[in-house]
């Protein structure tokens, strides 16, 4: 039997994931966001890569600094635009949930698509869950899998 997948009403992480976000449009805004995260080393941050097992422990402050530095370098190197536009935060002054989209898998990250891609990386103050299992694929994709695996069952 398949374990039950939490819904937004059952799990605070999903509620936060589906919440309101502000786009980071300029690189200097991203710098300011990283400064906000790192300015409070007493706050615990989880870094999750959707598709990988969610971590059960937050990162140590020194490790968080390294991750942010490397992630920032990757974004600047691989998203060669004069704007950022691929990072979203729930609150720019007091962030608690940050979605960072992979420059090579953008799709419609702004949410205008019915099924935007999952972020490449998520930084959150909340312990993460397995997002790919919790965020259901579109019905047509589910039907395709059902037909492929079970002959339309």
N, C-alpha and C positions, 0 to 999 in steps of 0.2 A: 504494500500500500504506500502511495506517495505521501510524504509529509505535507501538512497543510501549509500553504503559502500565506504569509500575513498580508492583510490589506492595509490601506492607509488609515483606516479607523482602528486597526489593531496594533499598529507599530509606529512609534514616534519618528523613526528614521524615514519611513515612507512618507509620513505627513510632511516632514521637513524637505524631503527630496522633491515632492510635488508642490511645495510652497512657492511664495513669490521671491523672485530673484532680480537683482539689478546687474545689468551687463557692465563689464569693465571695458570701456571703449578706448581708452588711451593707455599707453604703456606706463605713464607716470601714475595713473590710477592703480595699476597693478602693483607698482612699487609701494604705493601707500597701503594697499591691502596687505601685502606681505609684511610690511612694518607693523600693522595692527596685530596680525597673527603672532609675530615674534616678540612683540612688546610685552606680552604677558606669559612668561615661561611657566607660570603656575597653572595655566589652563592646559587641559589635556586635549590633544588632537589625534584623531585617527586618520590614516591615509589609506584609502581603499582604491584598488584598481578593479572595476567591475569585470567579472569573468574569472577573477582570482578568488580564492577563499578569503572572506573578510577577516581582517585582523581582530584578535580578541583583546589586544592591549594597545593603548595609545603609544605614540612615539615619544621617546625621551626628547627633551628640548634640543639637545645638540644634534640629534638625528633629524628632527623636524627642520632645523636650520639647513642642514645638508640637503634634504629632500626639496625644500623650497628653492634653494639656490640652484640645484640641478634642474628642477622643473622649469624655473624661470629661464635658465640658459637654453633649454630645449625649445621652449616656446619662442624665444627671440630668434633662435637659429632656424627653426623649421616653419615659422609663420612669418614670412618675410613681407610684412605689411607695415605701413606707418601707423596702423591702429592695432589694438589688441582684439577685442570683440569675441574672444573664445573662452573667457573666464566670467563666471557669474557667481555672485555672492548674495546671501540672504540679507546682509546688512553691511554696508561699507565701513561704518564706524566701529561696529561690534560684531564682526562676523562669527558665525557659528556653523555655517555650511557653505562650502565653496565647490562649485563644479568647474572642472577644467576639461575642455574638449580637446581631443587629439587633432592637431592641425591636418592630419592625413585622413581623418574620418569625421568631417564636419557635418555633412547633410544639412538639415535645417535646425541648427542648434538653438535658435531663438524661440522655439516652441510653436512656430507657425505651421509646422508640419504636424499631422495627426500622430505621427510616430517618429519623433526625433531620435537620433542615436543616443545611446548612453554616453555619459562623459567618459573620457579616458582615465581621469583621476578624480577622486572626491576626497576633500579634506573636511572633516566634521568633528564637532565636539561630541557627537552621539556615536555610540558603537554601531558600526555598519552591519547590514544584513546582506544576503546574497541577492543583489538587485536583479540579475538576469532571470532568476527564478521567480522573483516577486513581481516584476513588471512583465505582464503577459504579452506575447507577440500579437500582432493584429489578427483578427479572426480569419482572414483569408489565408494567412501564413499557417495558422493552427489547422485549418481545414486541409491545407496542402500536406502537412505532416501526418495528419490522421489518415488521409488517403494513401500516402506513401507507406506508412508503417502498418496500418490495420485494414487497408482496403476499404476505407470509407466508414469504418465503424463509428 
